[in-house]
């Protein structure tokens, strides 16, 4: 065997060489050769070819000897699989490398030492010929060895990589995929080790891994070597970057989430196979993100370029799964792996599958939801790999974390729960591929799980996955979206939770008619805006400490508030981009504001908060002026800095025309001028005076969204929060319908947009029919009602002789 047969440097291989160097090495060569000039960094390295592997296999007895070891294997017998696979690995490990192969490897090692210095550390990684392909990832099936130094350690690592082709999980995976044991060969990749032990590393995707939303780059990261993220032994930091505005020059982080990052993997320093160790992360490092914004945006730029390159080669969109590392010695970011994403990107976008719980129960624990499914069964706690044989089909697998060795039982689980891990850990990746619901990163309550207890694992309630006690009934609703026309009346969505925005945007819609700012403030911030603006006024020491704790790591409390609120709004805006997203300014009542951290220091005590210090009057009052300025700064950042100009503003509970005029002027003073950069400002039409004076209000507002909750309350004089008079509260009352009709007619008369955001069309078919008949422009509904109301509206329009919009127009129309 010649050196060129055994060794190929990255500069001489590309994606066409999978048969020679395996999927991982072929991809690294592709990046090294074709994208380095565009700023995509890859450490130099070489591949020990599949020809070398085949020669080594022949020396160990050949493929027939391996096949004989697996004759009659039952994949369901975990113990038998373990025994046979160990025997196959032993054949390859005990067989010495041929002298000419040893020489070729060491000569190539010398080239890397010449480039990086004699003390260079190496990553020695397996690269199979059926790995990192568009149809199968083989994630983590074969072994890699990090921080290898010295000739003998390198040679030993290469031999062990060859043997890992017959790991339990690799054999199981290949046979499940219909691949024969001799159909796959293995190459070894040897590359310069990036010193991420001194910085950070992680995984990123060029789409959202849960919803399949393709317009974002999703990045996860933690301190130290990347194995902790991949293995799921940490909950990593998460970052999103929105591709369309990024590529248009608005470089900003869309959203971020701070992970626990409790441990990190670093060099042990002895240069052997145990050259790494895991150590705790100091509290001050855990409290901050492992990447700054500049690094996040650099990674996003790399991800976009890699996806574009592979999509060009494939002749179709090709979302990518990548691993990155930040070098703590030179500050440079590197890609150390890139492969096609093989699960969510292959899912059909034409059929909407919704899992819905039909009951509830006690929540035992929660974590990060993987997928959007529900599964139930009896718990099987598996403490370590030695107990995998105890697992039974249809049980709920509960473990600290999982490794590729666990895959044979993961495929048989009704659901998976792990204490550790983030959305790009091994358990998450495999659960997606298998279509099994999983909740990862469960800490609080984990100890209460006991083998034999029945639970329901729900990943169908947004970003948070919940484990319920007992068996909770659920249903699966499937809708063929390809055959659902769009009605002439626009159907928009009400949303408050950014965590469900990407997934919700898959439902046929014309944008967001009501994005509730107060939900973001309550869930993501939790602090009263005036306490943020004036922390010096907080006299309660405990409240002051909590405020300081939550805003720790930010330049100031104001920076914390603006960043958190803007990222929540931006996530919703990005999910529906370029369709309009109408953001309602905060509409807490004084008692609700008082419940926020620090709120009692700034809020009055009112007998009837529903009719008191809320809406436009609050924004203009000195007691809230600085808090309102923070809200506006967040919206301005979304539109100006992040480029999401599809965001519009809606002013709630504006009592008088003069008040409306003043609030529009105040918005302009705070950088949100009506008409500038296409900014539209709407009024929540929910007070009878809004209807009666609509011609005057129309001079200052671009449209009106009828809020049936307050309009019904104030038209009928019914406290909608009172159970005693609840029977008198009815949106179908002729007086309420007359108000709605007058509002829509006033919008038509003044050529202003008319919409309605409320539950009435969902609850009452006659209200939907009434709205269509009077020619309202849009209805904005909760997501669970959208499909049913869409079908209802289509039927009503058919009876009225109105033609639906063509399917090709979905998502392209602006309701104004």
C-alpha positions, 0 to 999 in steps of 0.5 A, a space after each residue: 500500500 502506498 502512502 497516497 492509498 493510505 493517507 489523504 490530506 483535507 486539501 486533496 479530498 472533497 464531497 465526492 470522496 465519501 467512498 474513500 474517506 467517509 462522510 465526515 472527512 469528505 465534508 471537512 475536505 469540502 469545507 477546507 478546499 472550497 469555503 476557507 476563502 469565504 472565512 469558514 475556518 477548518 483545522 488542517 488534518 488528514 484521513 486514513 482511508 477506507 482502503 487502509 481499513 479494509 487492509 487492516 480488516 483483512 489482516 484481522 480475518 476478513 469480512 467473512 470472519 465478522 459476518 460469522 460472529 453476527 450470524 443469527 443475531 436477534 437485534 432485540 437481544 441486547 445482551 447477545 448483541 453486546 457479546 458479539 460486537 465486543 468479539 468483533 472489536 477485539 479482532 480489530 484492536 488486537 491486530 497490529 497496524 501494518 508497518 507501511 500504514 504505521 509509517 504513512 500515518 506517522 509521516 502525515 503526523 509530522 506534517 501537522 507538527 511542522 505546521 502547528 508545532 511538536 506539541 500539537 494535540 490531535 482529534 482522532 475521529 471515525 468517519 464511516 462511508 455511510 455517515 453524515 449523509 443526506 438520508 442518515 446521520 449515524 450521529 455518534 455511532 463510532 468513536 473519537 479520541 480527543 487531545 491525543 499527543 505522541 506517536 503511539 497514542 495516535 496509532 492506538 487511537 486509529 486502531 480503536 477507531 477502526 474497531 468502533 465500526 462494530 460498536 453495539 449501537 453502530 451494528 444495531 443502527 446499520 442493520 436497522 437501516 438495512 445496511 449489511 455489516 460489510 456494506 460500510 467501511 471506516 476512515 479515520 480523520 486526524 486533525 489539529 485539536 482546537 483549544 476549546 478547552 480554554 474557551 467554548 464549543 458546541 453544535 449549530 444547525 441552519 434551521 430550528 431543530 424542533 419546528 423545522 423553521 428554516 430561516 434561522 441559524 440555531 447555535 448551542 454552546 458551552 465551555 470546554 470541549 464539545 463532548 459535553 454538549 454532544 453527550 448531553 452532560 450540560 444544558 448549553 447556552 442557546 442562540 438564534 440568528 434570523 437569516 433574512 435580515 442578517 443577509 440584508 445587513 442587519 446583523 443581530 442576535 435574534 434570541 438567546 437563552 442562558 444554559 446551566 453549563 455546570 461542567 466542562 471538559 478540559 485537557 488532562 495533560 497526559 497525552 493518552 486515551 484519557 487525555 481529557 477530564 471533566 471539571 466544574 464551571 465556576 458560578 460567575 462563568 455559569 451566569 454569563 453566556 459562553 459566546 459574545 454577540 460577535 462570535 455568535 454572528 461569526 458562527 451564523 455567517 459560517 452556517 449560512 455559507 455552508 448551507 448555501 454551498 451544500 444547497 448549490 451542490 445538491 441542487 435543492 435546499 440542504 439544511 446543515 448540522 455543524 460542530 464548532 469550536 472557539 480556540 482559547 489561544 488565538 480567539 478564532 472560531 473553527 468548524 470541525 464537522 458539517 453534515 446534512 441535517 437528516 430529520 426535521 428537514 425531511 418531514 413533510 410540510 404539507 401535513 400538519 400533525 398536532 398532538 393535543 392532551 385531552 386532560 391534565 394532571 399533576 406535573 412531576 417535572 419539566 425540561 426542554 421539549 424535543 419534538 411535538 409529540 406525546 407518549 405514555 407508559 411505565 417508567 424504567 429508570 436506567 442507571 447505567 449501560 449495564 442495565 439496558 437489558 432490563 428495558 421493555 418495549 413501550 416503557 418510558 426511558 429515564 436516565 441521567 443522559 444517553 450515549 450512542 450505546 443506548 440507541 437500541 433501547 431508545 428505539 423501543 421507548 414510548 418516551 425519553 426523559 434525561 436529567 442533563 442535556 440541551 436540544 442538540 445533545 445525543 438524546 435529543 438528536 436520536 429522539 427526533 430521528 426516531 420520532 420519540 417524544 423526549 424531555 431533556 435537561 430535567 433537574 428539579 423533580 428527577 429523583 422522584 421518578 421510580 421504575 414502574 410508575 405510569 407517566 405521560 410525557 408531553 412535548 406538545 405544549 411549546 418549548 417546555 416539556 412536561 412529565 405528568 403523573 399517570 396516563 393522560 389521554 391525548 389525540 393526534 389531529 392531522 391536517 392536509 394543508 396542501 388542499 386548504 384554500 385561503 379565505 378572502 377574509 384574512 385569518 391572523 393569529 394571537 400569540 404571546 409566547 415566543 417559544 411557540 412562534 416558529 411552530 405556530 407559524 406553520 399553521 396557515 395564516 396571514 400574520 399575527 393580529 395580536 402579539 401580547 407584550 405583557 406575556 413576554 414581560 411577565 415570562 422573560 423579565 418578571 420585573 416591573 419596568 419602572 423598577 428597571 428604570 429606577 432601581 434606586 427607588 426599591 427600598 425592600 432589600 430582598 426585592 433589590 437583591 432579586 432585581 440585581 440577580 436577574 440583571 447580573 451580567 448585563 451592562 445595566 438593568 435597562 439593557 437587560 429589559 430592552 434585550 429580553 423584550 426585544 428578543 421576545 418580540 423579534 422571535 415572533 416577528 421573525 417566525 411570521 416574516 414578512 407577514 405583519 406582526 401587530 404588537 400590542 403595547 403592554 396592557 397589564 392592569 395596576 394589580 397585575 403590574 404590582 405583582 411583578 418584582 418591584 411593582 408594589 413600589 410603583 403601583 397605586 391600589 385601585 378598587 377597579 383596575 379594569 377601568 383604571 390606570 391602564 393603556 394609553 393613559 398610563 403611557 402618558 403619565 409621569 408615573 410610568 413614562 420611563 417604563 414606557 420609554 423602555 418598551 419603545 426602545 425594545 420595539 425600536 431595536 426590533 425594527 431598526 437594529 434587527 431589521 424586522 420592519 414587519 412589526 406594527 404597534 397597537 395602542 390598547 385602551 385609549 379613551 379619548 381622541 386627544 389621548 390617542 393623538 398624544 400617544 402617537 406624538 409620544 411614540 414619535 419622540 421615542 423613535 417610533 414615528 408613524 409612517 417612517 420605515 412603513 411603521 403602522 400604528 393601530 388602535 385597539 377598538 375596545 371602548 364605545 368611544 373608539 367606535 363613536 369617534 372612529 372618524 376622528 381617531 382615524 386621522 391618527 391611526 392606520 387601522 383598528 383591531 376590535 377587542 371584543 372582551 372589553 367592548 362587550 364589557 363596556 357596552 353591556 356594563 358587565 364586569 367580565 371578571 365577575 362570576 355573579 353577572 357572567 350570564 349577562 356577558 355575551 358577545 352575541 348581544 345585538 348591542 355589541 354586534 351593532 358596535 362591531 358593525 359601526 366600527 367596521 363601517 367606520 374603517 371602510 369609510 375612512 379607508 382604514 384596516 379593520 380586524 378583530 382579535 378575540 375568542 368570539 369567532 372561535 366560540 360562536 359560528 354565528 359571530 364568524 358569519 356576522 363578521 364575514 357578512 359585514 366585510 371585516 378585513 381580518 380575524 385574529 384567533 388563538 392558534 388552536 382555533 385557526 383551522 376550524 375557523 378557516 374552514 368555517 369562513 371558507 364555507 360562509 364565503 362560498 355561500 356569499 359567492 366570494 372566491 377564496 384566494 389561491 394557494 400560491 398566495 399563502 403567506 404573501 399578503 399584507 392585510 392592510 
